[in-house]
Amino acid sequence: MPTHGRLKVKTSEEQAEAKRLEREQKLKLYQTATQTVFQKVGPSDVLRLGVGGSPEELAALVKAELGFLESCLRVNPKSYGTWHHRCWLLGRLPEPNWARELELCARFLEVDERNFHCWDYRRFVASQAAVPPAEELAFTDSLITRNFSNYSSWHYRSCLLPQLHPQPDSGPQGRLPEDVLLKELELVQNAFFTDPNDQSAWFYHRWLLGRADPQDALRCLHVSRDEACLTVSFSRPLLVGPSTETLLLMVNESPLSVEWRTPDGRNRPSHVWLCDLPAASLNDHLPQHTFRVIWTAGNAQKECVLLKGRQEGWCRDSATDEQLFRCELSVEKSTVLQSELESCKELQELEPENKWCLLTIILLMRALDPLLYEKETLQYFQTLKAVDPMRAAYLDDLRSKFLLENSVLKMEYADVRVLHLGHKDLTVLCHLEQLLLVTHLDLSHNRLRALPPALAALRCLEVLQANDNAIESLDGVTNLPRLQELSLCNNRLQQPAVLQPLASCPRLVLLNLQDNPLCQAVGISEHLAELLPSVSSILT
């Protein structure tokens, strides 16, 4: 595997043993030196800075120590300990010479402009010396102009520009005014048109077109009279508890104390949390019951109404209105994104096998209009997999994520609770918290290897079809209160024990397991009947 641009070479047993002995010898030297230092640094020793000795003696000690550290850095400029010790030393001086330290950083970065240890130290020095961000930005200009392949310089720009051009409500990542954005885009385009295969400029390009994380929000609130349960989904995973996030439940404007849990029962950080409701909050004596959940830390809340005679009620944000799936790149300036898409397509014609260009084209299309560009996006994915086979699995998962997002959008436009994801070559399931209200889900004819724990969020699911996959695990098919039919034909279920989670689904009556390896076991029908006594029909 490459590390910092260098390949690790496999060593023979003799080389490995020689290396071990060398490390052992170095360890002994280090331990001896450490013990010597600790013995010398006593309560009355002048080496303890700030205690004892005249100012002249202290200055002489510090000067000698700084010189010693500089000689150490010339031997090993990427030594964590040396840079950290220099920070410690200067932090205890009444008037450090920060200008000299900036000059020191410049010299070391001239030798290796990608030395991130030195970059960290420079940021420390610039902060202590109150160097104006504009001066530091100019410093990054000089290094980038000299060599575009400088991830640390690009990263530093992403820290400096929001300080120079603060925007209201821009979020933690910071957004830029359009004139500055266009200037930066021109700079980064020069970089990747000069060296299209260098990833540092592409990462910076992604940051420029990005947007801040979405605001904390309650995405969906669902109340079920049958299950006497309230379920809520959030914009991000959270851990609910007395010492973590706090959720308040108001029923008919009165607070109700409840115990929150996750659908899978693990009570780990989750997008979805639920609680049981007392019968009094669900009776039919009133024309309606109003439920409101308040997320105190997220400064968000959502309310839904359960009408008399109805078995469920809900309120949800729309994925189509909220643009929930366009967080990777900004949608605020579509003209800018369209211009960038055209530039990247122009570069791709010149460099048809450039993986960074192909990936950026896909992301730009997602940001502009995921449904309009769906067919073209899939074609680019096919090309990208061909030129970057080492990341085929990652690209398959990313493609699956985008296809699922598009399917959710189409489902919402159709205003139905049925989701068809069959024959899409999916390798992973994501955004399951967005499927809280789905009643029928078809996952057949894909490449899924598991039904993940997050599937337990589908509290309204009645029918699940997952035929013709490669499923080996059913961890997600647990505590689904409405699931009645489950079809798992032609998968890779090996042992009856993998079906154990299904026992937690109280309404499951039909289970189709045909063409799974476990069907070949002797006495399997009797075994399954004993394992799942409430399932009236099990097809093997």
C-alpha positions in Angstrom: 0.0 0.0 0.0 1.3 3.5 -0.8 2.1 5.7 2.1 2.7 9.5 1.6 3.5 8.7 -2.0 5.9 5.9 -1.4 5.4 2.2 -1.7 6.0 -0.1 1.2 8.3 -2.8 0.2 7.8 -6.3 1.6 10.8 -7.5 3.6 12.2 -10.9 4.1 12.5 -12.5 7.5 16.2 -11.6 7.8 15.4 -7.9 7.0 12.5 -7.9 9.5 14.8 -9.3 12.2 17.5 -6.8 11.5 14.9 -4.0 11.7 13.7 -5.4 15.0 17.2 -5.4 16.4 17.8 -1.8 15.2 14.5 -0.6 16.8 15.5 -2.4 20.0 18.8 -0.6 20.1 17.2 2.7 19.5 14.7 2.0 22.3 17.5 1.3 24.7 19.3 4.6 23.7 16.0 6.5 24.1 15.3 5.0 27.5 18.8 5.8 28.7 18.6 9.4 27.5 15.2 9.9 29.0 16.4 8.6 32.4 19.4 10.9 32.3 17.2 13.9 31.6 14.8 13.1 34.4 17.7 12.7 36.8 19.1 16.1 35.8 15.8 17.9 36.0 15.3 18.1 39.7 13.3 20.6 41.9 16.3 23.0 42.1 17.7 22.5 38.6 17.9 25.5 36.4 16.8 23.5 33.5 13.3 23.8 34.8 12.4 27.0 32.9 11.1 29.8 34.9 12.5 28.5 38.2 15.9 29.7 39.3 18.8 31.2 37.4 19.1 34.8 36.1 17.4 36.1 32.9 20.7 35.9 31.1 21.2 32.3 32.1 17.6 31.5 31.0 18.1 33.2 27.7 21.3 31.3 27.1 19.6 28.0 27.9 16.7 28.7 25.6 19.0 29.7 22.8 21.0 26.6 23.1 17.9 24.4 23.3 16.4 26.0 20.2 19.6 25.5 18.3 19.6 21.9 19.5 16.1 21.3 18.3 16.8 22.9 14.9 19.7 20.5 14.5 17.4 17.6 15.4 14.8 18.8 12.8 17.5 18.9 10.1 18.1 15.2 10.8 14.4 14.3 11.1 12.1 17.2 9.9 9.0 15.0 10.6 9.6 14.3 14.3 6.4 14.9 16.2 8.3 15.2 19.5 10.7 17.8 18.3 8.1 20.1 16.9 5.9 19.7 20.0 8.9 20.4 22.3 9.6 23.5 20.4 6.0 24.7 20.9 6.3 23.9 24.6 9.6 25.8 24.9 8.4 29.0 23.1 5.2 28.9 25.1 7.2 29.5 28.2 9.2 32.5 27.0 8.1 36.0 27.9 8.9 37.4 24.5 9.4 34.7 21.8 10.9 35.7 18.5 7.9 34.6 16.3 9.4 36.2 13.2 12.4 33.9 13.4 10.0 30.9 13.8 8.1 31.9 10.7 11.4 32.1 8.8 12.3 28.7 10.2 9.0 27.2 8.9 9.6 28.8 5.5 13.0 27.2 5.2 11.8 23.7 6.1 8.8 24.0 3.8 11.1 25.1 1.0 12.8 21.7 1.4 9.5 19.8 1.7 6.4 21.8 1.1 4.2 18.9 2.1 5.7 18.4 5.6 2.4 18.6 7.6 4.3 18.6 10.9 5.9 21.9 9.9 2.5 23.2 8.6 1.0 22.4 12.0 3.8 24.3 13.7 3.4 27.3 11.4 -0.3 27.5 12.2 0.7 27.5 15.9 3.2 30.3 15.3 0.9 32.4 13.1 -1.8 32.1 15.8 0.6 33.1 18.6 2.1 36.0 16.6 -1.4 37.2 15.4 -0.2 37.1 11.8 -3.0 38.5 9.6 -4.8 35.8 7.6 -4.1 37.8 4.4 -0.4 37.4 4.9 -0.7 33.7 5.5 -2.9 33.4 2.4 -0.2 35.1 0.4 2.3 32.6 1.8 0.1 29.7 0.5 -0.1 31.5 -2.9 3.7 31.4 -3.2 3.9 27.7 -2.4 1.0 26.7 -4.6 2.4 28.7 -7.5 5.7 26.8 -7.1 4.0 23.4 -6.9 0.3 22.7 -7.3 0.7 19.4 -5.6 0.5 20.7 -2.1 -2.4 19.4 -0.1 -1.4 21.3 3.1 -1.4 24.7 1.2 -4.8 24.0 -0.2 -6.1 23.0 3.1 -4.7 26.1 4.8 -6.5 28.2 2.2 -9.8 26.6 3.2 -9.1 27.7 6.8 -8.0 31.2 6.0 -10.6 32.3 3.4 -13.6 32.1 5.7 -11.7 34.2 8.2 -11.0 36.8 5.5 -14.5 36.7 4.0 -16.9 35.8 6.8 -20.5 35.2 5.6 -23.6 35.2 7.8 -25.2 31.9 8.5 -22.5 30.1 6.5 -22.1 27.3 9.1 -19.0 25.7 10.4 -17.4 24.9 7.0 -17.8 28.5 5.9 -18.9 29.7 2.4 -17.4 32.3 0.2 -18.8 35.4 -1.6 -19.2 34.7 -5.3 -16.3 36.9 -6.5 -13.9 35.2 -4.2 -15.3 31.8 -5.1 -14.8 32.4 -8.9 -11.3 33.6 -8.3 -10.5 30.4 -6.3 -12.1 28.2 -8.9 -9.9 29.8 -11.6 -6.8 29.0 -9.5 -7.8 25.4 -8.8 -8.8 24.9 -12.4 -5.3 26.0 -13.4 -4.0 23.3 -11.1 -5.9 20.4 -12.3 -5.6 21.3 -15.9 -1.9 21.4 -15.3 -1.7 18.1 -13.5 -5.1 16.3 -13.7 -3.9 13.3 -11.7 -2.9 15.2 -8.6 -5.6 14.8 -6.0 -4.9 17.7 -3.8 -6.4 20.3 -6.1 -9.5 18.1 -6.6 -10.1 17.9 -2.9 -9.9 21.7 -2.6 -12.3 22.0 -5.6 -14.7 19.8 -3.7 -14.5 22.1 -0.6 -15.0 25.2 -2.8 -18.3 23.8 -4.2 -19.4 22.3 -0.9 -21.9 23.6 1.6 -22.2 23.6 5.4 -23.8 20.6 7.1 -27.6 20.8 7.1 -29.2 22.3 10.2 -30.3 20.0 13.0 -33.9 18.9 12.3 -36.6 16.3 13.2 -37.3 14.8 9.8 -40.3 12.7 10.6 -42.7 12.1 13.5 -45.0 9.0 13.4 -47.6 7.9 16.0 -49.2 4.4 15.9 -52.3 3.6 17.9 -52.0 -0.1 17.3 -48.4 -0.3 18.6 -49.0 2.4 21.2 -45.7 3.9 20.0 -44.2 7.2 18.8 -41.2 7.2 16.4 -39.1 10.1 15.4 -36.2 10.4 12.9 -33.5 13.0 12.9 -31.2 14.8 10.4 -28.1 13.1 12.1 -27.4 10.2 14.4 -27.7 11.1 18.1 -27.5 9.4 21.4 -30.5 10.1 23.6 -30.1 9.9 27.4 -29.9 11.9 30.6 -26.2 12.8 30.1 -26.4 13.2 26.3 -29.2 14.5 24.0 -32.5 15.4 25.6 -35.9 14.8 23.9 -39.1 16.3 25.4 -42.5 14.8 24.5 -45.6 17.0 24.8 -49.0 15.2 24.4 -51.9 17.6 24.1 -49.5 20.4 25.4 -48.7 18.5 28.6 -45.3 17.0 29.2 -45.1 13.2 29.2 -42.2 11.3 30.7 -41.1 8.4 28.5 -38.2 6.0 27.9 -36.5 6.4 24.6 -34.9 3.5 22.7 -33.6 2.7 19.2 -35.6 0.4 16.9 -32.9 -2.3 17.0 -32.6 -2.1 20.8 -28.9 -1.3 20.8 -29.3 2.3 22.1 -26.3 3.5 20.2 -26.2 6.8 18.2 -29.0 6.5 15.7 -31.1 8.5 13.3 -34.3 7.0 14.7 -35.6 6.8 18.3 -39.0 5.6 19.6 -40.9 5.4 22.8 -44.0 3.6 24.1 -47.2 5.6 24.8 -49.6 5.1 27.6 -53.2 4.2 26.7 -54.5 7.5 28.0 -52.6 9.4 25.3 -54.3 7.3 22.6 -57.9 7.0 23.7 -60.8 7.9 21.4 -62.6 10.2 23.9 -61.1 13.3 22.2 -61.5 14.3 18.6 -57.7 14.3 18.3 -54.4 14.0 20.1 -51.5 16.3 19.4 -47.9 15.0 19.8 -44.9 17.3 19.8 -41.3 16.3 20.2 -38.7 18.9 21.2 -35.0 18.3 20.6 -33.5 20.8 23.0 -29.8 20.6 21.9 -30.8 20.8 18.2 -33.2 23.7 18.8 -35.8 21.9 16.7 -39.2 20.4 17.1 -42.0 18.7 15.2 -45.7 18.1 15.8 -48.2 15.6 14.4 -51.9 14.9 15.1 -53.7 11.5 15.6 -57.3 11.9 14.6 -60.2 10.0 16.3 -60.8 6.7 14.5 -57.4 6.8 12.8 -54.7 4.2 13.6 -51.7 6.3 12.7 -50.7 9.9 12.2 -47.4 11.5 10.9 -45.6 14.6 9.9 -42.4 14.6 7.8 -40.1 16.8 5.8 -40.1 16.2 2.1 -36.8 15.0 0.5 -37.9 16.9 -2.6 -38.4 20.2 -0.9 -35.5 20.0 1.6 -33.0 18.8 -0.9 -31.8 16.3 1.7 -29.6 14.4 -0.7 -27.6 17.3 -2.1 -25.3 18.0 0.8 -22.0 17.1 -0.9 -22.1 20.1 -3.2 -23.9 23.4 -3.0 -27.1 24.1 -4.8 -27.0 27.8 -4.0 -25.2 28.8 -7.2 -26.4 26.5 -10.0 -24.8 28.8 -12.6 -21.4 28.2 -11.0 -22.0 24.5 -10.8 -23.1 24.3 -14.4 -20.0 26.2 -15.5 -17.8 23.8 -13.4 -19.5 20.8 -15.0 -18.8 22.1 -18.5 -15.1 22.7 -17.5 -14.7 19.2 -16.1 -16.3 17.7 -19.2 -13.9 19.6 -21.3 -11.0 18.3 -19.2 -12.4 14.8 -19.4 -12.3 14.9 -23.2 -8.6 15.6 -22.9 -8.0 13.2 -20.1 -10.7 10.5 -20.6 -9.3 8.2 -17.9 -8.8 10.8 -15.1 -10.7 9.3 -12.1 -10.8 12.6 -10.2 -12.4 14.4 -13.1 -15.0 11.6 -13.6 -15.9 11.6 -9.9 -16.3 15.4 -9.8 -18.6 15.3 -12.9 -20.8 12.7 -11.1 -21.0 14.9 -8.0 -21.7 18.0 -9.9 -24.6 16.3 -11.7 -25.9 15.1 -8.4 -25.9 18.7 -7.1 -27.5 20.2 -10.2 -30.4 17.7 -10.8 -30.0 14.0 -9.7 -33.1 12.8 -11.6 -32.4 14.7 -14.8 -28.8 13.4 -14.9 -29.5 9.9 -13.6 -28.8 8.0 -16.8 -25.7 10.0 -17.7 -24.4 9.6 -14.1 -24.7 5.8 -14.3 -22.7 5.9 -17.6 -20.0 7.9 -15.9 -19.9 5.4 -13.0 -19.3 2.6 -15.5 -16.4 4.5 -17.0 -15.0 5.4 -13.6 -15.1 1.7 -12.5 -13.2 0.7 -15.6 -10.4 3.3 -15.0 -10.2 2.8 -11.2 -10.8 -0.9 -10.5 -9.0 -0.7 -7.2 -12.0 1.3 -5.8 -14.7 -0.7 -7.5 -16.4 -1.7 -4.2 -16.4 1.9 -3.0 -17.9 3.1 -6.3 -20.5 0.4 -6.2 -21.6 1.5 -2.8 -21.6 5.2 -3.9 -23.7 4.3 -6.9 -26.1 2.3 -4.7 -26.4 5.3 -2.4 -27.3 7.7 -5.3 -29.8 5.2 -6.8 -31.6 4.8 -3.5 -31.7 8.6 -3.1 -33.3 8.9 -6.5 -35.8 6.2 -5.7 -36.9 8.0 -2.6 -37.4 11.2 -4.6 -39.5 9.4 -7.2 -41.5 7.7 -4.4 -42.3 11.1 -2.8 -43.2 12.7 -6.1 -45.7 9.8 -6.7 -46.9 10.3 -3.1 -46.9 6.5 -2.3 -45.5 4.4 0.5 -44.2 1.6 -1.8 -40.6 1.6 -2.8 -39.2 -0.6 -5.7 -35.5 -1.1 -5.5 -35.3 -4.3 -7.5 -32.9 -4.9 -10.4 -30.6 -1.9 -9.5 -27.4 -3.9 -8.8 -27.4 -2.4 -5.2 -24.5 -3.4 -3.0 -25.5 -1.4 0.1 -28.6 0.1 1.8 -28.4 3.6 3.1 -30.8 6.4 4.1 -33.1 3.9 5.7 -34.2 6.5 8.2 -35.9 8.2 5.3 -38.1 5.1 4.8 -39.9 5.3 8.1 -43.4 5.4 6.5 -42.7 2.7 3.7 -45.2 -0.2 3.9 -43.9 -2.3 0.9 -40.2 -2.6 0.0 -38.8 -4.6 -2.9 -35.0 -5.3 -2.8 -34.9 -8.3 -5.2 -32.3 -9.0 -7.8 -29.4 -7.0 -6.3 -26.0 -7.8 -4.7 -26.9 -7.2 -1.1 -25.0 -9.4 1.4 -26.9 -8.4 4.5 -30.1 -6.6 5.7 -28.4 -4.2 8.1 -29.6 -3.2 11.6 -30.7 0.2 10.4 -33.6 -1.6 8.6 -35.3 -1.9 12.0 -36.2 1.8 11.5 -39.0 0.8 9.0 -41.7 0.6 11.6 -44.5 0.6 9.0 -43.1 -2.1 6.8 -45.6 -4.9 6.0 -44.1 -6.7 3.0 -40.4 -7.1 2.3 -39.1 -8.9 -0.8 -35.3 -9.5 -1.0 -35.1 -12.5 -3.4 -32.0 -13.2 -5.6 -29.3 -11.4 -3.6 -26.3 -12.8 -1.6 -27.8 -12.2 1.8 -26.1 -14.0 4.7 -27.3 -11.9 7.6 -30.8 -10.8 8.8 -29.7 -8.5 11.7 -31.9 -5.7 10.4 -35.1 -7.8 10.3 -35.8 -7.3 14.0 -38.6 -5.7 16.0 -40.6 -4.8 12.9 -44.1 -4.6 14.4 -46.1 -4.7 11.1 -44.1 -7.1 9.0 -46.3 -9.9 7.7 -44.6 -11.2 4.6 -40.9 -11.8 4.0 -39.5 -13.3 0.8 -35.8 -14.3 0.8 -35.6 -16.8 -2.1 -32.2 -17.7 -3.6 -29.9 -16.1 -1.1 -27.0 -17.4 1.0 -28.6 -18.2 4.3 -26.6 -21.1 5.7 -27.8 -21.9 9.2 -31.3 -21.7 10.8 -29.7 -19.6 13.6 -29.5 -16.6 11.2 -33.3 -16.5 11.2 -33.5 -15.9 15.0 -34.1 -12.1 14.6 -37.4 -12.9 12.8 -38.9 -14.2 16.1 -39.1 -10.5 17.2 -41.5 -9.7 14.4 -44.9 -10.4 16.0 -47.1 -10.3 12.8 -44.9 -12.3 10.5 -47.0 -15.1 9.0 -45.4 -15.9 5.6 -41.7 -16.6 5.1 -40.3 -17.8 1.8 -36.8 -19.3 2.1 -36.7 -21.4 -1.1 -33.3 -22.0 -2.8 -31.2 -21.1 0.3 -28.4 -23.5 1.5 -30.2 -24.0 4.8 -33.1 -25.7 3.0 -30.9 -28.7 2.3 -30.6 -29.6 6.0 -32.3 -32.7 7.2 -35.4 -31.9 9.3 -35.3 -28.2 8.4 -39.1 -27.7 8.3 -39.4 -29.1 11.9 -36.5 -27.0 13.1 -37.9 -23.8 11.6 -41.4 -24.5 13.0 -39.8 -24.7 16.4 -37.6 -21.6 15.9 -40.5 -19.5 14.5 -43.7 -20.9 16.0 -45.8 -17.9 15.2 -45.0 -18.0 11.4 -47.9 -20.0 9.9 -46.4 -20.6 6.5 -42.6 -21.2 5.9 -41.7 -22.2 2.3 -38.5 -24.2 1.9 
